Structures are given as structure tokens and as C-alpha cells.
Amino acid sequence: DTPMEKISSIEIEKALKKISIIEECECYKTHKDLISISISCKKPLIHVFDQTGEYYLDEKGNRIKSIESAIYLPVASGEIKNEETVRGLIKIAQYLEGDRFWREQTEQIHVTPRQEIVLVPRIGNHLIELGKADNIEEKLSKLKEFYEKGLNKIGWNKYDGLNIEFDKQVICTKQD
């Protein structure tokens, strides 16, 4: 048992802030000789595997080193080399999180050496070439329409690749 006057709420705060998932922390002593600790945590948005290792990113691009419990998040992999790519991944992950269909359909987000985005879907044997992380809503809306009007009729495994990088078109690569 440590006497209350020897406990430093500032030191407790400093120790807790070193934990990568903690966003904010406030620690103080109450008038009833209790220690009050208020913590808010970062919300992981994407699980990253890149050349530097494994980590999570929140919506601000902050790294979270590890999470003890299993949660489903899209996996990002590949050549994640710069802040622009990280911002693009966050933008895509935020869009996926807000759209139930794409959240459930997207397994992985891969970054090519040219810093272009390829989505790996859960259903179908194709890859989705997104290009740069711009106009995400329009690109994925166009693809969803193609899924509903095209692939639902001809089959989800007919193509190896679907390129949605360009405006108002879906370019399909047929399986051999």
C-alpha cells in the first residue's frame, strides 16, 4: 500500500499515454482520496502489414502498435511509402466503414509499387484496380452497379480483374 501523497497522478498519466491505443488520458486525485482516471482510445480503422511491420491506423493516421483482442478490419498491405498513401488508405477505410456492402465485401487493400490501390474482395476471383485514392464513392458506386447488373447475371468468377480507375467505365480482364 502506497500512501496517497506518494502517488503521482502526472506519472500515471505519462505511463498511460505511452500505450499506443490511448488517445487522451486524464488522471487526478479526488477529495475522497481516490484516483480518477479518464481515458479515451483511438479507434482502429485499418490493419496494416507493410515493409516496416504490422500495426493499425486510426482515422487521423496515428499508428497503434498492437491490439489485444481480435477485431475485423480491412487489411492494408504493399508499398505504403509516404503520407499521401497513408491518407489515401484512411480515406478508403473510412468509406468502407460507412458503407455496409463495401465493408463486408472488401478483404484487403493493396498498394502497388506505383502507389496505386488494388482491392481484394471477399466474393469473386477478381482484383479491383482502383488507381489513386480519389473519387472513391463514384468508383465504388459504379462497380456496385456493375456487380448488380452484370456479375449477378454472368457470374462473379468470370473475370480476373476489374479496373475502375477511369471515369464512367469498368474495364474487365477475362480469365484464361
C-alpha positions in Angstrom: 0.0 0.0 0.0 1.4 3.3 -1.1 0.3 6.5 0.8 -1.8 8.8 -1.4 0.7 11.7 -1.1 3.4 9.5 -2.7 1.2 8.7 -5.7 1.8 11.0 -8.7 -1.2 11.4 -10.9 1.1 13.1 -13.5 3.3 10.0 -13.6 0.3 7.7 -14.0 -0.9 9.9 -16.9 2.5 9.8 -18.6 2.7 6.0 -18.3 -0.8 5.5 -19.7 -0.1 7.9 -22.6 2.8 5.7 -23.7 0.2 3.0 -24.6 -0.3 3.5 -28.4 -4.1 2.9 -28.4 -4.8 5.7 -25.8 -5.8 9.0 -27.4 -6.3 11.1 -24.3 -5.8 10.4 -20.6 -6.6 12.5 -17.6 -5.6 11.4 -14.1 -6.3 13.2 -10.8 -6.8 12.7 -7.1 -10.3 13.3 -5.7 -11.1 14.8 -2.3 -12.1 11.4 -1.0 -8.5 10.0 -1.5 -9.4 8.2 -4.7 -7.6 8.3 -8.0 -9.8 9.1 -11.0 -8.6 8.1 -14.5 -10.4 9.1 -17.6 -9.2 7.5 -20.9 -10.4 7.8 -24.5 -9.0 5.4 -27.0 -8.1 5.7 -30.7 -10.4 3.8 -33.0 -8.5 1.5 -35.3 -9.6 1.9 -38.8 -7.3 -0.4 -40.8 -4.8 -3.2 -40.1 -1.5 -2.6 -41.9 1.2 -5.0 -43.0 4.0 -3.3 -44.8 7.8 -3.2 -45.1 8.1 -1.7 -41.6 6.0 -4.3 -39.9 2.4 -4.8 -38.6 0.3 -2.0 -37.0 -3.1 -0.4 -37.0 -4.0 3.2 -38.2 -6.8 5.4 -36.8 -8.7 7.9 -38.8 -6.0 10.6 -38.1 -3.2 8.4 -39.4 -1.9 7.6 -35.9 -0.2 4.3 -35.5 -1.5 1.8 -33.0 1.2 -0.8 -32.3 -1.0 -3.7 -31.1 -4.5 -4.6 -30.1 -5.0 -7.4 -27.6 -8.5 -8.6 -28.9 -9.4 -9.7 -32.4 -11.4 -7.2 -34.5 -12.3 -7.3 -38.1 -10.7 -4.5 -40.1 -9.7 -4.4 -43.7 -6.0 -5.3 -44.2 -3.7 -3.0 -46.0 -0.5 -4.3 -47.5 2.1 -3.5 -50.0 4.3 -0.5 -50.7 3.0 2.0 -48.2 5.8 4.5 -48.6 4.5 8.1 -47.9 2.0 10.2 -46.1 -0.1 10.7 -49.2 -0.6 6.9 -49.5 -1.5 6.7 -45.8 -4.1 9.5 -46.2 -5.5 7.6 -49.2 -5.7 4.4 -47.2 -7.5 6.2 -44.4 -9.9 7.8 -46.9 -10.7 4.4 -48.4 -11.1 2.7 -45.0 -13.4 5.4 -43.8 -15.6 5.0 -46.8 -15.6 1.2 -46.4 -16.6 1.6 -42.7 -19.5 3.8 -43.6 -20.9 1.5 -46.4 -22.1 -1.9 -45.2 -21.9 -3.6 -48.6 -18.2 -2.5 -49.2 -17.3 -3.1 -45.6 -18.4 -6.7 -45.9 -17.1 -7.2 -49.5 -13.6 -5.8 -49.0 -11.0 -8.2 -47.6 -7.7 -6.3 -48.4 -6.4 -3.0 -49.7 -3.1 -3.5 -51.5 -0.7 -0.7 -52.5 1.4 -1.3 -55.6 4.9 0.0 -56.2 3.4 2.8 -58.2 1.3 3.8 -55.2 -2.0 2.6 -56.8 -4.7 0.9 -54.9 -6.0 -2.6 -55.6 -8.9 -4.0 -53.6 -9.2 -7.7 -52.9 -12.9 -8.7 -52.5 -14.3 -11.5 -50.3 -16.6 -12.7 -53.1 -15.3 -13.4 -56.6 -11.9 -14.3 -58.0 -11.1 -10.9 -59.3 -9.0 -8.0 -58.2 -10.3 -4.4 -58.3 -7.9 -1.8 -59.6 -8.9 1.4 -58.0 -6.0 3.5 -59.1 -5.4 6.5 -56.9 -7.5 7.0 -53.8 -9.7 9.7 -55.3 -13.4 9.7 -56.2 -13.8 6.6 -54.1 -17.6 6.9 -53.8 -18.1 7.3 -57.5 -15.7 4.5 -58.4 -17.3 2.0 -56.0 -20.8 3.1 -56.8 -20.1 2.4 -60.5 -18.6 -1.0 -59.6 -21.6 -1.9 -57.3 -23.9 -1.2 -60.3 -21.7 -3.4 -62.5 -21.9 -6.2 -59.8 -25.7 -5.9 -59.6 -26.4 -5.6 -63.4 -23.6 -7.6 -64.8 -21.8 -10.1 -62.5 -25.1 -11.2 -60.9 -26.1 -12.4 -64.3 -22.9 -13.7 -65.8 -21.2 -14.9 -62.7 -18.7 -13.5 -60.1 -15.8 -15.6 -61.3 -15.8 -14.7 -65.0 -13.1 -12.0 -64.7 -9.6 -11.8 -63.1 -9.6 -8.0 -62.9 -11.9 -5.1 -62.8 -10.4 -1.7 -63.4 -12.5 1.2 -62.1 -9.8 3.8 -62.2 -11.3 5.7 -65.1 -14.4 7.8 -65.2 -17.7 6.1 -66.1 -16.2 2.7 -67.1 -15.4 -0.7 -65.8 -12.6 -2.4 -67.7 -12.7 -6.2 -67.3 -9.9 -8.7 -67.7 -11.2 -12.1 -68.6 -9.8 -15.3 -67.0 -7.7 -17.6 -69.3 
